[in-house]
């Protein structure tokens, strides 16, 4: 098989999975904990927002100081800002791992906030 064929077939599928999976996992946790969601946002919202913004700011400063160029600085900053919220949710919620959905709440809130801050930085 040609590499172009494989790319044409699997790239759209991979992009679809990458876009849908975090949303499905986050939605599942939020639905499970919907009665407590507002209190969870009050409890951990600021901490997750500060973590996200500080990480993005540090990555921006470090990447800029190393003179990587505007495109790479942007890519690194967004990559650091949009990190493993889905992984945190999966580890906390999976029955064979922590099996504690409440521990997934900071990851879910971070997962929601990271897209907002990442989008704000990108534009």
C-alpha angles and dihedrals in degrees: 000000000000120000091232091057092050091048092050092050103039104032095069090046092049092048091049092051092046091052098042105038098065090047093050093048093046092046091050093054093044092050091049091051099032094125091059100034098107093049090048091052089051091048101045107009097095093044093052092044092050091047091051097045095044092049091050093046093050093047090049093050095045094045091047093049090053089054096232095157131257098279094050093044089054093046093049093046093050092044092053091046095049101054140141105323090130092049090052090051093048094049093047095045104038112106092221093052124035097332091198111124092187089064088057093063097085089050091049093049091045087049091056095044096045092064091051095050092041092051092047090053094046092055 
